Amino acid sequence: MNNATSLAALIDRATKCAAANTGAAMHSSALVCLDDARELAADGDSISAARRALKAIAYSAGIFHADYRSALASYDAWYLSAKGGSR
């Protein structure tokens, strides 16, 4: 899987998480993060886009939720591959 596909999957996961958690206290913040992620991705800033998508999941589900933990692990692997294997 390439970086663009991974980024699209992360943004899709954040979108689904926000849709499933409309009652979350920070739902409006999650939506702002999603808009930012999509705009940053369109502008070619994939690392910032991925960070905003991850933040959207945190706002939607919380940092202790399995969706966030899974997305964080995916982000870490994606980030390392995008940066050539090093932080």
Beta strands, then each sheet from edge to edge (+ up, - down):
end
